[in-house]
Amino acid sequence: MRFTTLTLLFALIMAIPAFGQDISEKKIKKHVSYLASDKLKGRGTGTAEEKMAAEYIAKQFKKIGLQPKGDKGDWYHQFGFKKSKDPHGNIDESAPQVYSQNVVGYLDNGAENTIVVGAHFDHLGLGYDHNSLDANPEGKIHNGADDNASGVSGVIEIARYFAKNDKKEAHNFLFICFSGEELGLVGSKKYTEYPTIDLSKVSFMVNMDMIGRLNAEKRLMVGGVGTAPDFVPVIKSAKSELGIKTDSAGIGPSDHTSFYLKDIPVLFFFTGQHSDYHKPSDDAELVNYKGSKMVIQYAAQIIENLDAKPKLTFQKTKSKEENTPRFKVTLGIMPDYTWEGEGVRVDGVTDGKPASKAGLLRGDVIIGLGEFAVKNMQDYMKALAAFKKGDTTQVKVKREDKEVISPVTF
């Protein structure tokens, strides 16, 4: 066949991935701005405002053209539980049940197997559940824009992409937004215990939690890559401007863990912690919407590439907890989990904690703690395990092109 200039131009246009056209930054901002508005009072699990958030998500699923896949033929997967009553997670058995719901939509392609895409939509409410990092949290609205209105926007926009494109995928899709994540992955645990689809037919699950703060280096953490043999090759072959950092473990502090524990391969997308994490300051105006769009585009590309493969094979992985030493003290920093250099980079410092009193700053890279060299997160945790409350030592950091040593008391 002879190629004219016009034919060649058309071929080049068709070769460009369509994600940029189909994932809407404007819609991402709309979702986050509503879910993280003061009107919803932090979307505390079981509250009327969290129910408003659930209704918003269900409305978006309906507009997209998904089918409801709740437990009564509607959009909601209902559950109840007793909430922890103290900072240590002890449950008061006399406490009344808390009732909430997951929001579940289904794209039926008539396929044998299904891909699950999820994110939690609850947050800390008004700060009464002992999980805020604010010094005086009670009564303050914790809007949770990054955690996790950003992830919910990803679920909605990926659902829109797969429901509206012209291609019929090789898998069905289940899109689910979980409640109760902040209280112990409750909603995802309840769903995997009482599912509305056959979990043995799930090829893999994708979880998006805190995808709204892509940094200047454009680093994205992708967890769970060791849970199926196909994940790493697909991630390596995907085209993206993002700097991808991978972690093999299937267990982590978010809802993909509930699926991994049911022997389902999982992927976890996360742009990293920051100084507003679990504080009232996690607001919509701080979200990097352009960055969120890039992450969602990348997730859609990975899902589409994996859709072309047969049902994935599950692999067990070693969890970080198995290798993590126990420690009785904290330095009071937010580590930058996307950091790929030597040491532990500080992404945030908590007021009043040892790091703050020692003068540590965001951007410092911890390279030593006492007599311990710190080359990675595991070294850092081993060092912490050597100290007890009241101990004084030195912390060594790299600050720009200098090394700074400061005394620190736990």
C-alpha positions as CSV (number, residue, x, y, z in Angstrom):
1,M,0.0,0.0,0.0
2,R,1.2,3.5,-0.9
3,F,1.2,6.1,1.9
4,T,0.3,9.6,1.1
5,T,1.3,12.5,3.4
6,L,-2.3,12.7,4.6
7,T,-2.5,8.9,5.3
8,L,0.7,9.1,7.3
9,L,-0.5,12.0,9.3
10,F,-3.8,10.2,10.1
11,A,-1.8,7.1,11.2
12,L,0.3,9.2,13.5
13,I,-2.7,10.8,15.1
14,M,-4.4,7.4,15.6
15,A,-1.2,6.1,17.3
16,I,-1.4,8.8,20.0
17,P,-3.0,7.4,23.2
18,A,-6.5,8.8,23.7
19,F,-6.3,9.2,27.5
20,G,-5.4,12.9,27.3
21,Q,-8.7,13.5,25.5
22,D,-10.9,11.3,27.7
23,I,-9.6,12.0,31.2
24,S,-10.9,15.5,32.1
25,E,-9.0,17.7,34.5
26,K,-12.0,19.9,34.8
27,K,-14.2,16.9,35.9
28,I,-11.4,15.8,38.4
29,K,-11.5,19.2,40.0
30,K,-15.3,19.2,40.1
31,H,-15.4,15.9,42.0
32,V,-12.6,16.8,44.4
33,S,-14.1,20.3,45.1
34,Y,-17.5,18.9,46.0
35,L,-16.3,15.9,48.0
36,A,-13.7,18.0,50.0
37,S,-16.1,20.9,50.6
38,D,-17.0,22.1,54.1
39,K,-20.6,21.1,53.2
40,L,-19.6,17.5,53.6
41,K,-17.9,18.0,57.0
42,G,-15.0,15.7,56.3
43,R,-17.1,12.6,55.2
44,G,-16.8,10.9,58.6
45,T,-17.9,7.2,58.4
46,G,-21.6,6.7,59.0
47,T,-22.5,10.5,59.0
48,A,-25.2,12.1,57.0
49,E,-22.5,14.0,55.1
50,E,-20.7,10.9,54.1
51,K,-24.0,9.6,52.8
52,M,-24.3,12.8,50.7
53,A,-20.8,11.8,49.3
54,A,-22.1,8.3,48.5
55,E,-25.1,9.7,46.7
56,Y,-22.9,12.0,44.6
57,I,-20.7,9.1,43.6
58,A,-23.8,7.0,42.7
59,K,-25.1,9.9,40.6
60,Q,-21.9,10.0,38.7
61,F,-21.9,6.2,38.1
62,K,-25.5,6.4,36.8
63,K,-24.7,9.3,34.4
64,I,-21.7,7.4,33.1
65,G,-24.0,4.4,32.3
66,L,-22.8,1.8,34.8
67,Q,-25.2,-0.7,36.3
68,P,-25.9,-0.6,40.1
69,K,-24.2,-3.5,41.8
70,G,-25.1,-3.1,45.5
71,D,-26.5,-5.8,47.7
72,K,-30.2,-4.9,47.1
73,G,-30.0,-4.1,43.4
74,D,-29.2,-0.5,44.0
75,W,-25.8,1.3,44.1
76,Y,-25.1,0.6,47.8
77,H,-23.3,-2.2,49.6
78,Q,-24.5,-1.8,53.2
79,F,-22.6,-2.8,56.3
80,G,-22.5,-2.1,60.0
81,F,-19.7,-2.3,62.6
82,K,-18.8,-1.2,66.1
83,K,-16.3,1.7,66.1
84,S,-13.1,1.8,68.1
85,K,-13.5,4.1,71.1
86,D,-9.9,5.0,72.0
87,P,-6.6,5.8,70.4
88,H,-5.4,2.1,70.8
89,G,-8.3,0.7,68.7
90,N,-10.1,-1.0,71.6
91,I,-13.8,-1.5,70.9
92,D,-16.5,-0.7,73.4
93,E,-18.9,-3.7,72.9
94,S,-21.7,-1.6,74.4
95,A,-21.3,1.0,71.7
96,P,-24.1,1.2,69.1
97,Q,-23.5,-0.1,65.6
98,V,-22.3,2.4,63.0
99,Y,-23.9,1.9,59.6
100,S,-22.4,2.9,56.3
101,Q,-22.2,1.9,52.7
102,N,-19.8,1.2,49.8
103,V,-20.9,2.5,46.4
104,V,-20.7,-0.1,43.6
105,G,-21.1,0.3,39.8
106,Y,-20.7,-2.4,37.1
107,L,-19.7,-2.3,33.5
108,D,-20.9,-5.6,32.0
109,N,-19.0,-6.6,28.9
110,G,-20.4,-10.2,28.9
111,A,-16.9,-11.4,29.9
112,E,-16.0,-14.3,32.1
113,N,-13.6,-12.3,34.4
114,T,-13.7,-8.9,36.0
115,I,-11.3,-6.0,36.8
116,V,-12.0,-4.1,40.1
117,V,-11.1,-0.4,40.3
118,G,-11.5,1.2,43.8
119,A,-10.8,4.0,46.2
120,H,-12.1,5.0,49.6
121,F,-14.4,8.0,49.9
122,D,-14.6,8.4,53.7
123,H,-12.2,10.7,55.7
124,L,-11.8,11.9,59.3
125,G,-15.0,14.0,59.7
126,L,-14.6,16.4,62.5
127,G,-11.6,14.9,64.1
128,Y,-13.1,12.9,66.9
129,D,-11.8,9.4,66.1
130,H,-8.2,9.8,67.3
131,N,-6.6,9.5,63.8
132,S,-6.0,13.1,63.1
133,L,-2.4,14.5,63.2
134,D,-3.5,18.0,64.1
135,A,-2.5,19.1,67.6
136,N,-6.2,19.9,68.6
137,P,-8.3,18.2,66.0
138,E,-11.8,17.9,67.6
139,G,-14.5,20.0,66.0
140,K,-12.4,20.9,63.0
141,I,-13.4,19.8,59.5
142,H,-10.9,17.5,57.9
143,N,-11.8,17.8,54.2
144,G,-9.5,15.1,52.9
145,A,-9.0,16.4,49.4
146,D,-6.0,14.3,48.6
147,D,-7.1,11.6,51.1
148,N,-9.1,10.5,49.3
149,A,-11.3,12.7,47.2
150,S,-8.5,12.5,44.7
151,G,-8.7,8.7,44.4
152,V,-12.5,8.8,44.1
153,S,-12.1,11.2,41.2
154,G,-9.8,8.7,39.6
155,V,-12.4,5.9,39.9
156,I,-15.1,8.0,38.4
157,E,-13.0,9.2,35.5
158,I,-11.6,5.8,34.7
159,A,-15.2,4.5,34.8
160,R,-16.1,7.2,32.4
161,Y,-13.2,6.3,30.1
162,F,-14.1,2.6,29.8
163,A,-17.8,3.1,29.7
164,K,-17.7,5.8,26.9
165,N,-14.9,4.5,24.6
166,D,-15.8,2.6,21.5
167,K,-13.9,-0.6,22.3
168,K,-15.5,-3.5,24.1
169,E,-12.9,-4.7,26.7
170,A,-12.1,-8.4,27.3
171,H,-13.1,-8.0,31.0
172,N,-16.1,-6.7,33.0
173,F,-15.3,-3.8,35.3
174,L,-16.4,-3.3,38.9
175,F,-16.0,0.3,40.1
176,I,-16.3,0.6,43.9
177,C,-15.8,3.4,46.4
178,F,-15.3,2.2,50.0
179,S,-16.4,3.7,53.3
180,G,-14.7,3.0,56.6
181,E,-11.1,2.9,55.3
182,E,-9.9,5.4,57.9
183,L,-11.3,3.2,60.7
184,G,-9.5,0.0,59.6
185,L,-10.3,-0.8,56.0
186,V,-13.8,-1.7,57.2
187,G,-15.7,-1.2,53.9
188,S,-13.3,-3.2,51.7
189,K,-13.2,-6.0,54.3
190,K,-17.0,-6.1,54.4
191,Y,-17.2,-6.2,50.6
192,T,-14.7,-9.0,50.2
193,E,-16.6,-11.0,52.9
194,Y,-20.0,-10.3,51.3
195,P,-19.3,-9.5,47.6
196,T,-21.8,-8.8,44.9
197,I,-19.8,-10.6,42.3
198,D,-17.8,-13.8,42.3
199,L,-14.4,-12.9,43.6
200,S,-12.9,-16.0,42.1
201,K,-13.5,-14.4,38.7
202,V,-11.6,-11.2,39.5
203,S,-8.4,-10.9,37.5
204,F,-6.9,-8.0,39.6
205,M,-7.8,-5.0,41.7
206,V,-6.5,-1.5,41.3
207,N,-6.6,0.9,44.3
208,M,-6.1,4.6,44.2
209,D,-5.4,6.4,47.5
210,M,-3.9,9.9,47.7
211,I,-3.1,10.6,44.0
212,G,-3.5,14.3,44.3
213,R,-0.1,15.6,45.3
214,L,2.2,14.7,42.4
215,N,5.5,16.5,43.2
216,A,7.8,18.4,40.9
217,E,9.8,15.2,40.2
218,K,6.5,13.6,39.0
219,R,7.1,10.5,41.1
220,L,4.4,7.9,41.5
221,M,4.5,5.0,43.8
222,V,3.0,1.8,42.4
223,G,2.6,-0.9,45.0
224,G,1.6,-4.6,44.7
225,V,3.7,-5.2,41.6
226,G,4.9,-8.6,43.0
227,T,1.3,-10.0,43.3
228,A,1.1,-11.1,39.7
229,P,3.9,-12.0,37.2
230,D,2.4,-9.7,34.5
231,F,2.6,-6.5,36.4
232,V,6.2,-5.5,36.2
233,P,6.6,-6.1,32.4
234,V,3.4,-4.1,31.7
235,I,4.6,-1.2,34.0
236,K,8.0,-1.2,32.3
237,S,6.5,-1.0,28.8
238,A,4.0,1.7,29.6
239,K,4.7,5.2,28.2
240,S,4.5,8.0,30.7
241,E,6.2,11.2,31.9
242,L,5.9,9.9,35.4
243,G,8.9,8.6,37.4
244,I,7.6,5.2,38.6
245,K,8.8,3.8,41.9
246,T,7.5,0.2,42.5
247,D,7.0,-1.9,45.6
248,S,6.2,-5.6,45.5
249,A,4.2,-6.0,48.7
250,G,0.4,-6.8,48.4
251,I,-0.2,-5.7,52.0
252,G,-0.3,-2.0,52.7
253,P,-2.3,0.7,54.6
254,S,-5.2,0.9,52.2
255,D,-8.1,-1.1,50.7
256,H,-6.1,-3.2,48.2
257,T,-5.0,-5.2,51.2
258,S,-8.5,-6.7,51.7
259,F,-8.4,-8.0,48.1
260,Y,-4.9,-9.3,48.4
261,L,-5.9,-11.3,51.4
262,K,-8.5,-13.0,49.2
263,D,-5.7,-14.1,46.8
264,I,-6.4,-11.4,44.2
265,P,-3.5,-9.6,42.5
266,V,-3.5,-5.9,43.4
267,L,-2.0,-2.6,42.3
268,F,-1.8,0.5,44.5
269,F,-1.3,4.0,43.1
270,F,-0.1,6.7,45.5
271,T,1.7,10.1,45.0
272,G,3.1,10.2,48.5
273,Q,2.4,11.7,52.0
274,H,2.8,15.4,52.8
275,S,2.5,17.8,55.7
276,D,-1.3,18.1,55.3
277,Y,-1.9,14.4,55.7
278,H,-4.7,13.7,58.2
279,K,-5.0,17.4,59.1
280,P,-7.7,20.0,58.5
281,S,-5.4,21.6,55.9
282,D,-5.8,18.8,53.3
283,D,-8.0,21.1,51.1
284,A,-9.0,21.1,47.5
285,E,-7.0,24.1,46.4
286,L,-3.8,22.2,47.3
287,V,-4.4,19.4,44.9
288,N,-2.3,19.2,41.8
289,Y,-5.1,18.6,39.3
290,K,-2.8,18.4,36.3
291,G,-0.7,15.8,38.1
292,S,-3.9,13.9,39.1
293,K,-4.9,13.7,35.4
294,M,-1.4,12.3,34.6
295,V,-1.8,9.6,37.3
296,I,-5.3,8.7,36.1
297,Q,-4.2,8.5,32.5
298,Y,-1.3,6.2,33.5
299,A,-3.6,4.0,35.6
300,A,-6.1,3.8,32.6
301,Q,-3.2,2.8,30.3
302,I,-2.0,0.1,32.7
303,I,-5.5,-1.3,33.1
304,E,-6.1,-1.3,29.3
305,N,-2.8,-3.1,28.7
306,L,-3.7,-5.7,31.3
307,D,-7.2,-6.1,29.9
308,A,-5.6,-7.6,26.8
309,K,-4.2,-10.5,29.0
310,P,-5.9,-13.6,30.3
311,K,-6.9,-13.7,34.0
312,L,-3.8,-12.9,36.0
313,T,-2.1,-15.4,38.3
314,F,-1.9,-14.5,42.0
315,Q,1.5,-14.5,43.8
316,K,2.0,-14.1,47.5
317,T,4.5,-11.5,48.5
318,K,6.4,-10.8,51.7
319,S,4.8,-7.9,53.5
320,K,6.8,-5.0,54.9
321,E,5.4,-5.8,58.3
322,E,7.2,-9.1,58.4
323,N,10.6,-7.3,58.2
324,T,9.7,-4.2,60.2
325,P,11.2,-3.9,63.6
326,R,9.0,-2.8,66.5
327,F,9.8,0.6,68.0
328,K,8.5,2.6,70.9
329,V,9.4,6.1,69.8
330,T,8.7,8.3,66.8
331,L,10.7,11.2,65.3
332,G,7.6,12.9,64.0
333,I,8.3,13.2,60.3
334,M,6.4,12.3,57.1
335,P,8.8,10.3,55.0
336,D,8.7,10.9,51.2
337,Y,7.9,7.4,50.0
338,T,8.6,8.3,46.4
339,W,12.3,9.2,47.2
340,E,14.7,7.1,45.3
341,G,18.0,8.5,46.7
342,E,20.0,7.3,49.6
343,G,18.6,8.1,53.1
344,V,15.0,9.1,54.1
345,R,13.7,12.4,52.7
346,V,11.5,14.4,55.0
347,D,8.2,15.4,53.3
348,G,6.7,16.9,56.5
349,V,7.5,17.6,60.1
350,T,4.8,17.4,62.8
351,D,4.7,20.3,65.3
352,G,5.8,19.5,68.8
353,K,7.4,16.2,68.0
354,P,11.2,15.4,68.3
355,A,12.1,16.3,64.7
356,S,10.4,19.7,65.0
357,K,12.2,20.4,68.2
358,A,15.5,19.3,66.6
359,G,15.0,21.8,63.8
360,L,14.4,19.3,60.9
361,L,12.9,20.8,57.8
362,R,10.9,19.5,54.9
363,G,13.4,18.4,52.2
364,D,16.1,17.3,54.7
365,V,17.4,13.8,54.0
366,I,18.1,11.8,57.1
367,I,21.4,9.9,56.7
368,G,22.1,9.0,60.3
369,L,20.4,8.5,63.6
370,G,22.7,8.0,66.6
371,E,25.3,5.4,65.7
372,F,23.2,4.1,62.8
373,A,23.7,5.0,59.2
374,V,20.4,5.5,57.4
375,K,20.5,4.5,53.7
376,N,16.8,3.5,53.3
377,M,13.5,3.2,55.2
378,Q,14.4,-0.1,56.7
379,D,17.6,1.3,58.2
380,Y,15.6,4.2,59.6
381,M,13.1,1.9,61.3
382,K,15.9,-0.3,62.7
383,A,17.5,2.8,64.2
384,L,14.2,3.9,65.8
385,A,13.8,0.5,67.3
386,A,17.0,1.0,69.3
387,F,15.6,4.0,71.3
388,K,13.0,4.4,74.0
389,K,11.1,7.4,75.3
390,G,13.4,9.9,77.0
391,D,16.6,8.9,75.1
392,T,18.7,11.7,73.6
393,T,20.8,11.1,70.5
394,Q,21.9,12.9,67.3
395,V,20.2,13.0,63.9
396,K,22.3,13.7,60.8
397,V,20.7,15.1,57.8
398,K,21.7,16.3,54.3
399,R,20.3,19.8,53.8
400,E,20.9,20.9,50.2
401,D,24.7,20.6,49.8
402,K,25.5,20.5,53.6
403,E,25.4,17.9,56.4
404,V,23.7,19.1,59.6
405,I,23.9,17.3,62.9
406,S,21.3,18.1,65.6
407,P,20.6,16.7,69.1
408,V,17.2,15.0,69.3
409,T,15.3,13.8,72.4
410,F,12.5,11.2,72.1
